[in-house]
């Protein structure tokens, strides 16, 4: 099966089928964060550093770094942010921008093999981003929209993804280095958004053999208690074959749902990660001393056969 390898100078993360789900921390992004945007514009990266460390401590396997501050020098900001984050943590990074010059600056500042976020199916975008991916040996997020926009038909989005994978191959970029974003719409605005993504992820896995990612929080936008929606979506997406997501690991409900999804999909061997994260050893000791109740035993199908005669 397909393995996408992303690395820093000292650590490697593998996104792949049958492997634990890769959580990519989303917090280093000034979009919608006015204070962070103002600080980054002024050259203050203290909040970037704090967000990086907090997300890694919470369990993020990778971090997404975005420096899209309006009216600022985004290439310089992104390069500085990448250097700063790599100085405080060794997790691999997703370098995130819609501006090719910023992507180039971020990748040039990076030590290791990054995930470039992103390329779309528009010909002019592919012609600019894919040579950068090929030149640097990076992996790339392929977003399944093109010059016509985002189709509500998941099969149209599949065709866009397929076109990007084929274009990448023309530049010598292997399928393993293309991670497709099927595009998650807000479920509050589009009732079929979840089903669309699950359908598309299955096709991407079974027909193209590519790994997948998404901006997970989009699905719950505008809804109350949204972290439960996001976490449940991710658990179901794992069941459909999704292998990574850009998400907030600081939300315990979301992280727990991802870990449970891995358990139920068979990606957490012997439930080791779940047990390590959640087991209360002192409570286990108390339970052992008291003896397990009947409610703790797995149930067998059917009841005991009655004696006759």
Secondary structure as GFF3:
##gff-version 3
##sequence-region A 1 309
A	DSSP	beta_strand	3	7	.	.	.	ID=ss1
A	DSSP	beta_strand	12	16	.	.	.	ID=ss2
A	DSSP	beta_strand	22	28	.	.	.	ID=ss3
A	DSSP	alpha_helix	34	41	.	.	.	ID=ss4
A	DSSP	alpha_helix	46	58	.	.	.	ID=ss5
A	DSSP	beta_strand	62	66	.	.	.	ID=ss6
A	DSSP	alpha_helix	74	88	.	.	.	ID=ss7
A	DSSP	beta_strand	92	96	.	.	.	ID=ss8
A	DSSP	alpha_helix	100	109	.	.	.	ID=ss9
A	DSSP	beta_strand	115	119	.	.	.	ID=ss10
A	DSSP	alpha_helix	123	136	.	.	.	ID=ss11
A	DSSP	beta_strand	139	143	.	.	.	ID=ss12
A	DSSP	alpha_helix	154	170	.	.	.	ID=ss13
A	DSSP	three_ten_helix	175	177	.	.	.	ID=ss14
A	DSSP	beta_strand	178	181	.	.	.	ID=ss15
A	DSSP	alpha_helix	193	203	.	.	.	ID=ss16
A	DSSP	pi_helix	204	208	.	.	.	ID=ss17
A	DSSP	beta_strand	211	213	.	.	.	ID=ss18
A	DSSP	three_ten_helix	216	220	.	.	.	ID=ss19
A	DSSP	alpha_helix	226	240	.	.	.	ID=ss20
A	DSSP	beta_strand	244	247	.	.	.	ID=ss21
A	DSSP	alpha_helix	252	265	.	.	.	ID=ss22
A	DSSP	three_ten_helix	269	271	.	.	.	ID=ss23
A	DSSP	alpha_helix	272	278	.	.	.	ID=ss24
A	DSSP	alpha_helix	281	290	.	.	.	ID=ss25
A	DSSP	three_ten_helix	294	296	.	.	.	ID=ss26
###
